[in-house]
Amino acid sequence: MGTFQKILMAAVLLGLVHFALVIVFGDKGVAELHRQRTAYQRQTADNDRLEQHNLVLFRKIQRLKTDPAYIEAVARQQMLVRPDEIVISLPAPPPGQPGQ
C-alpha cells in the first residue's frame, strides 16, 4: 500500500468520523432530535394538565352561574354572611381545658 493510498484512506476515515459526528451532534442531529422530542413530550403533558385544570374551572364557573346551593357554600367558606345574620366568634379555650 503506497503513501498516497494511506493518505487517501486516512482522509476518507477522517471524513467519515466527521460526518458521523455531524449526524449525531449537528444542528439537526440525533442529539437535537432527542432534545426536541423530550421538549415536545413535556409540553404535551403540560397542555394536558392545563386542559384538565381549565375543565375543572369551567365546571366551577357553570355551577356558580346556575347552582344557588353551591354559591351559598362558596360564600360561607369565604366567611360571607347575609345581611340579617349575626356572626358570633368564640375565643378558643386555653390549652388543657375540656372541650378541646
N, C-alpha and C positions, 0 to 999 in steps of 0.2 A: 504494500500500500504506500503510495507516494505521499510526499509532503502536501501537495495540492489537495489530494483526496482527504487527508487528515484535517486540513484546514476547512475544507468544504463540509466534512462530516461534523466538525466542531461547530461551525456556523449554523448548520441545519439543526443540530441538537440545541444550541443556544436559542435559536428562533422558536423551536417547539416549546422549550421551557418558558420563554417569554409569552408565547401565545397561550399556554396553559395558565400562567399567572394572570393574564388579562381576562381570560374567560372566568376565572374564579373570583378575582378581586377587582376587576374593572368597574367602571361606572354602571354598567348594566350586566354585571357578572352574577354568578351564583350567590355570592355573599349578599349582594344588594337585593337580589330576588328574595332570599330568605328573610332579610330585614323588612322588605315591603310586605311579604305575606304575614309576618308576625304583627306588623302595624295594622294591617287590614283586619286580622282576626280580633285584635284588641279593640279597634274602632267599632267593629260589628257587635262585639259584646257590650260595649258602652251604649251603642244605639239601642240594643235590645233592652238593656236595663232602663234607659231613659224612656223608652216606649211603654214599658210596664209602669213606671212611675207616673207618666202622663195619663195612663188609663186610670190609675188609682185617683189621681187628682180630678179627672173628668167625672168619675163616679161621685166623688165628694161634691163637686160643683152641682151636678144634677140633683143630688139629694138636698143640698142647701136651697136649690130653687123650688123644689117640689114637696119636700117632706117636713111638715111642721114639727113633728116629734124630734127629728134629727136636729133641726135648727135650735130647738129648745135645749137639747142635750149639749150641743156645742156651746151655746150661750152659758149654760150652767157650769161647764168645765172652765170657761173663761171668767167665771165669777160675775156674770152679768145678772142683774135681778130686775124683776118687774117693778113698775113704779109703786104698786101697793104692797110690796113685800118689805119686810124689815129683816136686816141681817144682824144676827147676834153672834159675836165672836167670844168664845170662852177661852180663858187662859189655859195653857197646858198645865196639868198637875205637876207639882215638883217631883223630882226623882225619888223613888221609893214609896210613893203614895199609892194606895189602891186605885184601881181604875185605869191603870196604865196598860 
